[in-house]
Amino acid sequence: MLLPKPLHAGTLIRRYKRFLADVELENGEIITAHCPNSGSMKGCAIAGSSVLLSISDNPKRKFRFTWEMVKLNGLWVGINTFLPNRLARDAIERGTVKELAGYDSIRPEVPYGKNSRIDLLLSGTKGLCYVEVKNVTLVEDDAAMFPDAVTVRGQKHLNELVSVVRDGYRGVIFFVVQRTDAHFVAPADEIDPEYGRLLRLAVKNGVEAVAYQAKVSPQEIYLAKSLPVRLD
């Protein structure tokens, strides 16, 4: 998936109020950018880090700049949580995700559960497959960890996927890792032990845990390879 052009380079000053970030651009101008990430961004919001921003021509936007990437240990990390659903769908359609091959159609944001919308609903002769996509940016000791903050919403999604499986359909939790320095995915038990407990319970009850790692560059982001999900 190609990224907006051009991207503007800068240095992160601070991230605050969840959705705002102050950045010093290369020309010395200090701007406030929209931060499209509701998580804690643990390890990804370090002052002084190099960042890349896109810019909107929409005159109605309060903040023209959007924070897209941060450089950590020499590698670009995608922080925009609006991208993973598109990345997952693109990878499925390209045939990269072998676990989800063989479906005829993909529909986004289909209502299900209790006032929820499934990220991707796959359908075809194989039946229905409900796919909940999660963005992963936290890496510790080669492990891509999810979540990076307590997520009651994420806990709810796991319970709803269990219900989908009980109704006779496939339920998949799909972790999209927007960085290349992880070797596997694991639940962040120290951050949200209840999510880790529910993830293990969901898998035990038939929910499938799938993870794919993105290649991230200033030009494009795309899912390139699968990663194992370790629950032990």
C-alpha positions as CSV (number, residue, x, y, z in Angstrom):
1,M,0.0,0.0,0.0
2,L,1.5,3.3,-1.1
3,L,1.7,6.1,1.4
4,P,0.6,9.7,0.8
5,K,3.2,11.9,-0.9
6,P,5.2,13.7,0.1
7,L,5.8,12.8,3.7
8,H,7.3,15.5,5.9
9,A,10.2,14.7,8.3
10,G,10.5,16.1,11.8
11,T,11.5,15.5,15.4
12,L,8.9,14.5,18.0
13,I,8.7,17.0,20.9
14,R,5.8,15.4,22.7
15,R,2.7,13.3,22.3
16,Y,-0.3,14.3,24.5
17,K,-4.0,14.1,24.9
18,R,-3.8,10.8,23.1
19,F,-4.5,12.3,19.7
20,L,-2.1,15.2,19.5
21,A,1.7,15.5,18.9
22,D,4.0,18.5,18.7
23,V,6.7,18.1,16.1
24,E,9.6,20.3,15.0
25,L,9.8,20.2,11.2
26,E,13.2,20.2,9.3
27,N,12.8,23.9,8.7
28,G,12.5,24.6,12.4
29,E,8.8,25.2,12.4
30,I,6.9,23.6,15.3
31,I,3.5,22.2,14.4
32,T,0.8,20.2,16.1
33,A,-0.1,17.0,14.3
34,H,-3.0,14.5,14.6
35,C,-1.9,11.3,16.3
36,P,-4.0,8.5,14.8
37,N,-3.4,6.0,17.6
38,S,-5.5,5.7,20.8
39,G,-3.1,3.3,22.6
40,S,-0.4,4.3,25.0
41,M,2.2,4.0,22.2
42,K,4.7,2.6,24.7
43,G,8.2,2.8,23.3
44,C,7.0,4.7,20.2
45,A,6.4,8.2,21.6
46,I,9.9,9.1,22.8
47,A,10.8,12.8,22.6
48,G,13.6,13.4,20.1
49,S,12.6,10.6,17.8
50,S,12.5,11.1,14.0
51,V,9.0,11.0,12.6
52,L,7.3,11.2,9.3
53,L,4.0,13.2,8.7
54,S,1.5,13.3,6.0
55,I,-0.3,16.5,5.2
56,S,-4.0,17.1,4.2
57,D,-5.3,19.7,1.7
58,N,-8.7,19.6,3.4
59,P,-9.3,23.2,4.6
60,K,-11.8,22.0,7.2
61,R,-9.2,20.0,9.2
62,K,-8.0,21.6,12.4
63,F,-4.7,19.8,12.2
64,R,-3.3,19.5,8.7
65,F,-0.5,17.1,9.6
66,T,-1.0,13.4,10.5
67,W,1.8,11.4,12.3
68,E,2.4,8.3,10.2
69,M,5.8,6.8,11.3
70,V,8.5,6.9,13.9
71,K,12.1,5.7,13.6
72,L,13.2,3.4,16.4
73,N,16.7,1.7,16.4
74,G,17.1,2.7,12.8
75,L,13.8,1.1,11.7
76,W,10.6,2.8,10.7
77,V,7.5,1.8,12.7
78,G,4.0,2.6,11.4
79,I,1.8,4.1,14.2
80,N,-1.3,4.9,12.2
81,T,-4.1,2.6,13.5
82,F,-6.3,3.4,10.5
83,L,-4.0,1.4,8.2
84,P,-4.1,-2.2,9.6
85,N,-7.6,-3.1,8.3
86,R,-6.5,-1.9,4.9
87,L,-3.2,-3.8,5.1
88,A,-4.9,-7.0,6.2
89,R,-7.5,-6.8,3.4
90,D,-4.9,-6.0,0.8
91,A,-2.7,-9.0,2.0
92,I,-5.7,-11.3,1.9
93,E,-6.7,-10.2,-1.6
94,R,-3.1,-10.6,-2.8
95,G,-3.0,-14.2,-1.4
96,T,-0.3,-13.4,1.1
97,V,-2.4,-14.7,4.1
98,K,-2.6,-18.4,3.4
99,E,-4.7,-18.9,6.4
100,L,-7.5,-16.8,4.9
101,A,-7.4,-17.9,1.3
102,G,-10.3,-19.3,-0.7
103,Y,-13.0,-16.7,0.1
104,D,-15.0,-15.0,-2.6
105,S,-15.7,-11.6,-1.0
106,I,-14.5,-9.4,1.8
107,R,-16.8,-6.8,3.5
108,P,-15.5,-4.3,6.1
109,E,-17.3,-3.0,9.2
110,V,-20.2,-5.5,9.2
111,P,-22.4,-5.3,12.4
112,Y,-22.2,-8.3,14.7
113,G,-22.2,-9.1,18.4
114,K,-23.4,-6.5,20.8
115,N,-23.2,-3.1,19.1
116,S,-19.9,-4.1,17.4
117,R,-18.7,-4.1,13.8
118,I,-16.3,-6.8,12.6
119,D,-13.3,-5.4,10.8
120,L,-13.5,-7.9,7.9
121,L,-16.2,-10.4,7.1
122,L,-15.0,-13.1,4.6
123,S,-17.6,-15.2,2.8
124,G,-17.9,-17.8,0.1
125,T,-18.4,-21.5,-0.4
126,K,-16.2,-22.1,2.7
127,G,-18.8,-20.2,4.8
128,L,-18.3,-17.1,6.9
129,C,-15.1,-16.0,8.5
130,Y,-15.1,-13.1,11.1
131,V,-11.7,-11.3,11.3
132,E,-10.9,-8.8,14.0
133,V,-7.7,-6.9,13.2
134,K,-5.4,-5.5,15.9
135,N,-2.5,-3.1,15.4
136,V,0.8,-4.0,17.2
137,T,3.6,-1.5,17.7
138,L,5.1,-2.5,21.0
139,V,8.2,-4.8,20.8
140,E,10.2,-6.1,23.8
141,D,12.9,-8.8,23.6
142,D,11.9,-9.8,20.0
143,A,8.2,-10.1,21.0
144,A,5.5,-8.0,19.4
145,M,3.2,-7.4,22.4
146,F,-0.5,-6.6,22.4
147,P,-2.1,-4.6,23.8
148,D,0.1,-1.6,24.9
149,A,-2.7,-0.4,27.3
150,V,-5.6,-2.0,29.0
151,T,-8.3,-2.6,26.4
152,V,-11.8,-3.4,27.5
153,R,-13.0,-3.1,23.9
154,G,-10.4,-5.7,22.9
155,Q,-11.6,-8.0,25.6
156,K,-15.1,-7.6,24.3
157,H,-14.0,-8.5,20.8
158,L,-12.5,-11.8,22.0
159,N,-15.7,-12.8,23.7
160,E,-17.7,-12.0,20.6
161,L,-15.3,-14.1,18.4
162,V,-15.9,-17.0,20.8
163,S,-19.6,-16.6,20.2
164,V,-19.1,-16.5,16.5
165,V,-17.3,-19.9,16.7
166,R,-20.0,-21.3,18.8
167,D,-22.5,-20.4,16.1
168,G,-20.5,-22.5,13.6
169,Y,-18.4,-19.9,11.8
170,R,-14.7,-19.1,11.8
171,G,-13.4,-16.4,14.1
172,V,-9.9,-15.0,13.7
173,I,-8.0,-12.5,15.7
174,F,-5.5,-10.9,13.2
175,F,-2.4,-9.1,14.6
176,V,-0.8,-6.6,12.2
177,V,2.7,-5.8,13.3
178,Q,3.8,-2.5,11.8
179,R,7.6,-3.0,12.4
180,T,10.2,-5.6,11.3
181,D,12.2,-6.2,14.5
182,A,9.8,-8.8,16.1
183,H,10.1,-12.6,15.8
184,F,6.8,-13.5,17.3
185,V,3.6,-12.1,18.8
186,A,2.5,-12.6,22.4
187,P,-0.1,-11.1,24.8
188,A,1.2,-8.3,27.0
189,D,0.2,-9.9,30.2
190,E,1.9,-7.4,32.4
191,I,-0.1,-4.6,30.8
192,D,-3.5,-6.3,30.5
193,P,-3.6,-9.7,32.1
194,E,-7.3,-10.0,31.5
195,Y,-6.8,-9.7,27.7
196,G,-4.1,-12.3,27.8
197,R,-6.4,-14.7,29.8
198,L,-9.3,-14.1,27.4
199,L,-7.0,-14.6,24.3
200,R,-5.9,-17.9,25.6
201,L,-9.4,-18.9,26.4
202,A,-10.6,-17.8,23.0
203,V,-8.0,-19.9,21.2
204,K,-8.9,-22.9,23.4
205,N,-12.5,-22.4,22.2
206,G,-11.7,-22.4,18.5
207,V,-10.8,-18.8,17.7
208,E,-7.7,-18.7,15.4
209,A,-4.8,-16.3,16.2
210,V,-3.0,-15.1,13.1
211,A,-0.1,-12.6,12.9
212,Y,1.6,-10.9,10.0
213,Q,4.5,-8.5,9.9
214,A,4.6,-5.4,7.7
215,K,7.5,-4.1,5.7
216,V,7.5,-0.4,6.6
217,S,9.2,2.3,4.5
218,P,8.6,6.0,3.7
219,Q,7.2,4.8,0.4
220,E,4.9,2.0,1.3
221,I,3.6,-0.4,3.9
222,Y,2.5,-4.0,3.2
223,L,2.2,-7.3,5.0
224,A,5.1,-9.5,4.0
225,K,5.3,-12.6,6.2
226,S,3.6,-14.5,9.0
227,L,4.7,-14.5,12.6
228,P,4.0,-17.2,15.2
229,V,1.6,-16.3,18.0
230,R,3.0,-17.7,21.3
231,L,0.6,-18.1,24.2
232,D,2.7,-20.2,26.5
